């Protein structure tokens, strides 16, 4: 065993489980956010993911509107 002193802080105040910790506005915003909001905030930080999502959205719209986008009719001779 080593007699070396540990480098950590121990408070001399008694523990009070009912004490309320003051939150910063940023912490409060994070704690009150829904899972969808947290996911959207993380996704928005990744530009490649946002661009890829927009490309996928265009592909899906073209697939849905394929009859109007297609240059030829189905019964073209």
N, C-alpha and C positions, 0 to 999 in steps of 0.2 A: 504494500500500500504506500501511496505517496502522501506526503504531508503538504503538498502544494495546495494553495488556496484556489478555489474555483472562481472563475470570472463570470459571475452572474449576480443579478440584483434581486434582493429579497426586501420587500417593503416591511417597515416596522408597524404600519397601520394594521388594525384588526380587519379581518375580512368581513365585508358587508355584502351579502348576496342581493340585497334590495337596493343597492346603490345604482343610480342611473348614470350611464356614461353619455356625455354629450357627443352627438354625431355631427360631422361636417355635412353641409348640404349635398356634397358628392356621395358620401356614404349613405345618407338617407335616401337619395335617388336610387342607388343600387339596391338597397334593402327592400324598397317598395316596388321595384320593377317586376313585371311578370316575366315568365320564362321566354315568351315570344320577344319581348323587348330586349332582354339580354342577348338572345340569339341574333336579333337584327343588328344590334350595336356591334357585336363581334364580326358579323358577316360584312357589314359596311366598311370595316377597316381593311378588308382584303379586296383590292381592286380587281384582281384576276377573277375572283369568285363572283363579283358583281357583274363583270363583263360577260363571263360564261353564263350566268343566269339570264342576262338579256338575250344572248345568242340562242339559248334554249327556248326562251319565250317566243322569239321570232320563228324558230323552227316549228314549234307547236301551233302557232297561228297560221303558218303556211300549210301545215298538215290539215288543220280544220277547214281552211278556206281553199283547199286544193282545187276544187271544181271551178272556182272563180279565177284562180291564178293560172290554171293550165291553158296553154295556147290552143289546144285542139279539143273538140268535143269527143265523147266516147264513141259515137257512131260515125266518125270521120272515115270516108271511103279510101 
